[in-house]
Amino acid sequence: MRTLILLVALIPSLSFAGWFGPSNFDDCVLDGIKSAKSDEAAKYVYVACGKKFPEKPQSRVSYETKSGWSIEPWSSRLNERDKNAIWTSFGKIDHRDMSVKTEYVGEKYTELTITNRNSFGIDGVKIGILNKTWKKNYCSRSVDDYSMFFDFNGIVNSMSTATLKNTDPALVRNKSSYCVIGLGIYETKSEANRILREIGVSSVTF
């Protein structure tokens, strides 16, 4: 009977605790446990406080996953300043002449060695094969002056050199003048957009 009296005595204090008493579960328990004289009473304190201050669902931490993003200068959404900034980043990709190699099974592939002088790592480059009518000794900024496009995939860190590979037979047959006309990055969306800003692109985001 004594335990029952204790339980009844606790009910008013917990019911009105929100007005002038504890405002969360922990404080509610601390206040209620002071009057608990038995294990049963202590258990009731936890139950009553739990009902009065139900646990809020923990906020989920959002983790961004990395994806592949392509930076190219042809989008109509880009203004001229942004296009120039992208072409400047391409200019920081030093490349040697492509070379055709033969695998041990006899199949041919194309190698391209590049040095990435950008302040961020890249995930490969895209090259464009210039039309035979293009006779100038610099790269065209018009997509119409390129006949074919090929990707060379592979991570190249900032200020590093790496040899990338392409197995497309069409490239083996069309090894001629080319230019870097795109680069890839493998990052989270927020980091990819930060790199865009670092390049100098301000009018678009991924």
N, C-alpha and C positions, 0 to 999 in steps of 0.2 A: 504493500500500500504506500509505503514511503516513496518508492520510486515513481509511482503514479502521480503523487502530489508534486514531486519535483518536475515531472514532465509538463504537467498542467501549468505550473508556475513559470516555466520557460516560454510558453506560447505567447503571452502578451508582449514580452520584451522582444522576441524575434519578429512579431507581426508589425510592430511599430518602429523597428530599427531604422527603416529608410528615412524616417522624419528627422531623427536627432541622433541616430546611432551609426553603425557601420554602413558603408556604401559599397562594399564588395564582399565576396565570399570569405576571404581570409580574415578580415576584420570581424565579420559576423561570427565566425567560429571562435576566434579569440575571446570575443565578448561572452558568447554563450557558454563556452567551456568552463569559465570561471565559476559558474553556478552549478555545473554538473557534478553530482556526488556519486555517480555510479557509471559503469560502462554503458548501461542502457541509455542513460541520460545523455552521455557523450555521443552515442550513435545518433540519437535523435537530433542533436545539435547539427551534426553534419548533414543529415537528411533535410532538416528544415532550412538550413542555410543554402543547401544545394537547390532547393525549390525557389528560394527567394532570389538567389543570384545564379541562375543557370549559366553554365560555362558557355562562353561565346566561341563559335567555331574559329579555329586559328586561320588567319589569313594565309592563303597559299602563296608560296614564293614562286615567282615567275622566272623560269630559266629560259633564256634565249638559246636556240640551237643554231649552229653554224650552217650556212648554205652557200651555194655558189652564186656569185653576182658578176655580171658582165658590164664593163665600162666601154662604151663605144660612142663615137661622136655624131651618129647619124640621126638621132631622135629629133623630131620637130619641136619637142618641148624644150630643147636646149637653146639658149640664146647664144649669140656669137662669142661673148666673153667666156661662157662655159665651154664651148667647143674648143676655143683656143687653149683653155686650161687643160683640157683632156689631151689635146695634141702635144702640149708641152710635157705631160706625163709620159706619153709614148716616146718622146725624144730622150727620155731618161732610161730607155731600154736599149742598151747596146747589144748588137747581134752580129754574129759572124755569118759568113756564107753558109747556106744550107748544104748539107752533104748527104748523099744517098749511101746507105749501108745495106749489107745483106746479112740476114740472120742465118744461123746454122742450118735451118731447114730450107734455106734458099729463097725465102721471101724478102723482098726489099722494103725498106722504110726510110724515112727522111729524118735527119737530126738537125736541130737548130740550137746552137749555144748562145745563151743570152746572159747579160749582166744587168741586174736590176739596181739602178741608182736612185730609185724612189725611196722615200723614207718609210715605206710600208711594204710588207711582203705581198707577192702576187701569186695567183694560181694559174699560171700559164698565160699565153698570149694568142691572139688571132692575127693571122697575116692575110694580106690581100695580094693576089697576083695581078700586077699591072697589065693593062691592055698593051698589045704590041705597038699601038699607035702613040703611046706615051713615051716621048723621047727625052723628057727633061731629067735632070740628075737629082731630083728631089721628089718626095712623096706627094701624091695628089690628095687633096682633102675632099674630093668628090667621089661618092660611091660608084658613079657611072664609069670611072676610069679603071675599075677593077673587074676582072673577068671571073675570078674564083676566090674562095675564102677557105682557110684551113686553120684548125685549132691545134696548138701544141700545149698539152696539159702537163702540169707539174708545179710543185711549190718552189718558188725562188724567193728567198728572204731578201730583205733590204740589204743593199751593198754586197750582194752575193752573186756568184756565177753558177749556172747549171745548164746541163744539156737536156733538151726536151725532145720528144719523139712524136712523129705522126706516121701512121701506117696506111694512109689513104693512097692507093695506087695512082690516082689522078695527079697527086702532087709529085710523085716520082717522075711522071711523064711530062709535067709542066714546070720544071724547075727553071724559073726565069726571074726577072726583076720583081721584087716584092717589097712590101712595107708592113710594119706593125700598125694595125688599124683597130686593135682592141686588146684589152687585158682583163684577166679574171681575178677576183679576190674570193677567198673562202673565209667568211666571217659571219658573225651575227648581224642582223639587220641594223642595229644601232651602230655597231662598229663600222659597217660598210658605209653608212651615211656619214659617219665622222670622217672616213677617208675621202668621201666625195668633197666634203667641206675643206679638207686639207689640200686636196688637189686645186680647189678654187671654184668648184661647181656650186652654185647657189640657187638655181632656178628649179631643180628637180631633186627628188629623193627616191630611194628604192621602195 
